[in-house]
Amino acid sequence: MSTAYSTKAEGSVTDSELEAVKVAAPTEGANPRTRDIDLRSTLDMLRLINDEDRLVAPAVRAALPELAKAVDLGVSALMAGRSIHYFGAGSSGRIAVLDAAELLPTYTIDPRQFVAHHAGGLAAFEQAMENVEDDEATGAAEALGLGAGDLAIGLSASGRTPYVAGALRAAGAAGAATVLVSSNPPAPLGEQVDVHVAVATGPEVIAGSTRMKAGTAQKLVLNTFSTAVMIRLGRTYSNLMTDVTATNAKLRGRLVTILEEATGRTEEQCARTLTAAEGDLKVALVCLLADAPVGEARIALQAAGGGVRAALADLATSRKEVS
């Protein structure tokens, strides 16, 4: 909940230094555990910060039931050929950009599947532009391309950032599913979305510095969300990446290591099979696990929608039927 100290709409942008909005959110309160932190020794100061950081993971765990709903919405969106959009301002937007960007090399996704919208664009990513988060109209405009089947995820520590609110409201009005990730369980915006992942991180070490616990919680939530979506879509085999893009020597070595770990075969066998599969890790994996030629492994994967376990099951079934 927020209290405006002007007659202007909360979502409007102004250069007036007299306009202010007082935000009532847990992250804005003074933390009784870190009073007089500025009087502590350096080591004691670090211990206080670390003590607060230790509270984040349990808070995320408490929000996992709602996060599971968000994951299922994300899987449904991508399976239907739609997309997932992140919306955030400041630290929240930067975290969103990082998560979306790192999915491409890790899981070889189409960059249009995960799209991060950062209030103020690239300029605000490199240098803080605090006023852009107050522009609800811009958030709404950036969500105009969304429609039924898409998923919009807004990140806001306070749960009231106008840019994020505008994006989520516009996305919802267009028929997209909507998720709010906040550190403010009673945020009114949470009642306007399909899922509210509220991580109760409480007051920050330094009051209002939401790049700290709230930001850490957002990174944990997005990393968990996107990883779980990729697992559900069959882009892993066990706990191993199967769609990693090998763009350098280290990653090419990782492909061989993954094959060794998954199959128990020698490094030489794995490297030879990977070469025969033209660098396609999934094809090489199916070849080794099912003792199948490259062509048969490739066809099985195509029929199974790219899932290694499904391809292996189909090959085992077809071989039983032949025998």
Solvent accessible surface area in square Angstrom, and as a share of the most:
residue,aa,sasa,rsa
1,M,140,0.63
2,S,34,0.22
3,T,75,0.44
4,A,52,0.40
5,Y,128,0.49
6,S,40,0.26
7,T,146,0.85
8,K,114,0.48
9,A,73,0.57
10,E,64,0.29
11,G,14,0.14
12,S,45,0.29
13,V,65,0.37
14,T,43,0.25
15,D,136,0.71
16,S,58,0.37
17,E,172,0.77
18,L,164,0.81
19,E,40,0.18
20,A,53,0.41
21,V,52,0.30
22,K,128,0.54
23,V,33,0.19
24,A,60,0.46
25,A,12,0.10
26,P,49,0.31
27,T,0,0.00
28,E,74,0.33
29,G,33,0.32
30,A,73,0.56
31,N,7,0.03
32,P,76,0.48
33,R,121,0.44
34,T,7,0.04
35,R,156,0.57
36,D,89,0.46
37,I,20,0.10
38,D,114,0.59
39,L,139,0.69
40,R,106,0.39
41,S,66,0.43
42,T,96,0.56
43,L,98,0.49
44,D,49,0.26
45,M,64,0.29
46,L,98,0.49
47,R,135,0.49
48,L,25,0.12
49,I,46,0.23
50,N,82,0.42
51,D,66,0.34
52,E,4,0.02
53,D,57,0.30
54,R,169,0.62
55,L,79,0.39
56,V,1,0.01
57,A,61,0.47
58,P,81,0.51
59,A,16,0.12
60,V,13,0.07
61,R,178,0.65
62,A,83,0.65
63,A,8,0.06
64,L,66,0.33
65,P,87,0.55
66,E,57,0.26
67,L,6,0.03
68,A,54,0.42
69,K,105,0.45
70,A,1,0.01
71,V,13,0.07
72,D,85,0.44
73,L,56,0.28
74,G,0,0.00
75,V,17,0.10
76,S,68,0.44
77,A,4,0.03
78,L,12,0.06
79,M,143,0.64
80,A,71,0.55
81,G,67,0.65
82,R,97,0.35
83,S,18,0.11
84,I,0,0.00
85,H,22,0.10
86,Y,1,0.00
87,F,0,0.00
88,G,0,0.00
89,A,11,0.08
90,G,23,0.22
91,S,39,0.25
92,S,11,0.07
93,G,0,0.00
94,R,61,0.22
95,I,24,0.12
96,A,0,0.00
97,V,43,0.25
98,L,82,0.41
99,D,7,0.04
100,A,14,0.11
101,A,59,0.46
102,E,91,0.41
103,L,9,0.04
104,L,76,0.38
105,P,58,0.37
106,T,40,0.23
107,Y,16,0.06
108,T,67,0.39
109,I,7,0.04
110,D,49,0.25
111,P,88,0.55
112,R,178,0.65
113,Q,40,0.18
114,F,8,0.03
115,V,44,0.25
116,A,30,0.23
117,H,31,0.14
118,H,14,0.06
119,A,0,0.00
120,G,31,0.30
121,G,36,0.35
122,L,130,0.65
123,A,60,0.46
124,A,3,0.02
125,F,59,0.25
126,E,134,0.60
127,Q,137,0.61
128,A,61,0.47
129,M,76,0.34
130,E,120,0.54
131,N,72,0.37
132,V,27,0.15
133,E,48,0.22
134,D,49,0.25
135,D,34,0.18
136,E,51,0.23
137,A,73,0.56
138,T,50,0.29
139,G,0,0.00
140,A,30,0.23
141,A,57,0.44
142,E,59,0.26
143,A,0,0.00
144,L,136,0.67
145,G,75,0.72
146,L,10,0.05
147,G,14,0.13
148,A,74,0.57
149,G,38,0.36
150,D,6,0.03
151,L,1,0.00
152,A,0,0.00
153,I,2,0.01
154,G,0,0.00
155,L,1,0.00
156,S,2,0.01
157,A,12,0.09
158,S,14,0.09
159,G,0,0.00
160,R,31,0.11
161,T,14,0.08
162,P,3,0.02
163,Y,1,0.00
164,V,0,0.00
165,A,5,0.04
166,G,2,0.02
167,A,0,0.00
168,L,3,0.02
169,R,108,0.39
170,A,21,0.16
171,A,0,0.00
172,G,37,0.36
173,A,95,0.73
174,A,48,0.37
175,G,45,0.43
176,A,6,0.05
177,A,22,0.17
178,T,6,0.03
179,V,1,0.00
180,L,0,0.00
181,V,4,0.02
182,S,2,0.01
183,S,2,0.01
184,N,3,0.01
185,P,63,0.40
186,P,103,0.65
187,A,2,0.02
188,P,64,0.40
189,L,6,0.03
190,G,12,0.11
191,E,157,0.70
192,Q,100,0.44
193,V,22,0.12
194,D,95,0.49
195,V,9,0.05
196,H,30,0.13
197,V,0,0.00
198,A,27,0.21
199,V,1,0.01
200,A,66,0.51
201,T,6,0.04
202,G,17,0.16
203,P,31,0.20
204,E,0,0.00
205,V,7,0.04
206,I,93,0.47
207,A,56,0.43
208,G,29,0.27
209,S,28,0.18
210,T,37,0.22
211,R,177,0.64
212,M,37,0.16
213,K,1,0.00
214,A,0,0.00
215,G,3,0.03
216,T,57,0.33
217,A,1,0.01
218,Q,5,0.02
219,K,90,0.38
220,L,67,0.34
221,V,1,0.00
222,L,1,0.01
223,N,53,0.27
224,T,59,0.34
225,F,2,0.01
226,S,2,0.01
227,T,55,0.32
228,A,28,0.22
229,V,0,0.00
230,M,0,0.00
231,I,83,0.42
232,R,167,0.61
233,L,45,0.23
234,G,19,0.18
235,R,55,0.20
236,T,22,0.13
237,Y,30,0.12
238,S,67,0.43
239,N,135,0.69
240,L,29,0.14
241,M,45,0.20
242,T,4,0.02
243,D,25,0.13
244,V,14,0.08
245,T,45,0.26
246,A,33,0.26
247,T,96,0.56
248,N,67,0.34
249,A,74,0.57
250,K,136,0.58
251,L,19,0.10
252,R,130,0.48
253,G,38,0.37
254,R,84,0.31
255,L,7,0.03
256,V,24,0.14
257,T,81,0.47
258,I,10,0.05
259,L,0,0.00
260,E,58,0.26
261,E,125,0.56
262,A,22,0.17
263,T,28,0.16
264,G,68,0.66
265,R,74,0.27
266,T,80,0.46
267,E,113,0.51
268,E,126,0.56
269,Q,61,0.27
270,C,0,0.00
271,A,40,0.31
272,R,140,0.51
273,T,24,0.14
274,L,17,0.08
275,T,106,0.62
276,A,59,0.46
277,A,0,0.00
278,E,148,0.66
279,G,40,0.39
280,D,57,0.30
281,L,8,0.04
282,K,23,0.10
283,V,3,0.02
284,A,0,0.00
285,L,0,0.00
286,V,0,0.00
287,C,10,0.06
288,L,11,0.06
289,L,58,0.29
290,A,14,0.11
291,D,106,0.55
292,A,9,0.07
293,P,86,0.54
294,V,38,0.22
295,G,41,0.40
296,E,62,0.28
297,A,0,0.00
298,R,73,0.27
299,I,119,0.61
300,A,9,0.07
301,L,12,0.06
302,Q,133,0.59
303,A,83,0.64
304,A,24,0.18
305,G,70,0.68
306,G,20,0.20
307,G,13,0.12
308,V,2,0.01
309,R,145,0.53
310,A,47,0.36
311,A,0,0.00
312,L,35,0.17
313,A,57,0.44
314,D,70,0.36
315,L,10,0.05
316,A,50,0.39
317,T,72,0.42
318,S,47,0.30
319,R,94,0.34
320,K,155,0.66
321,E,136,0.61
322,V,134,0.77
323,S,127,0.82
